[in-house]
Amino acid sequence: MKDILLITFGILFFSFDSFSQEQNFSNIEYSIIAEGNDSPFENYQIVCFNKYFNLEQLPTEFRDKYDLANPQLFKKKMLVQVFHIDTEKQGLDKFEINEIKESTSEIVFDYSLVNSDTENDSTIQAPFLIVQIPRNTKKRIRFIANGQELGKGKEMYIKN
């Protein structure tokens, strides 16, 4: 009986320790590299670790317009890119970053889509946001849009 109690206590202790470590998030410093309303993708979240990824995925005119082939963007940094097309004409025309934070095992990119200009509500909008954060390829990246975690695999493409 004593062994069972010790094992149970050990499991609870390690579970609590793991849980508490996961909850220790700190904010990440970031820079907005580009944002606009001419997204080349419908709904897409991308994490870029090197310039070749951008060269493969983004149209040439888009890369050139926002200088995304610049190797300085990736020096000890990586890009997080979020694209959307408001096909339902809800007036969603801009991304707002709620927070970007990290724990020892993951990065959480929390953002909202907003209607910042009601004058353009009758047209289909295509907002995008490209943010530079410190490079960390070993952490899982979670996207939270408008308070809900996005599905894995369907709307996110990560290339190491």
Order of alpha helices (4+ residues) and beta strands (2+ residues): alpha-beta-beta-beta-alpha-alpha-beta-beta-beta-beta-beta-beta-beta
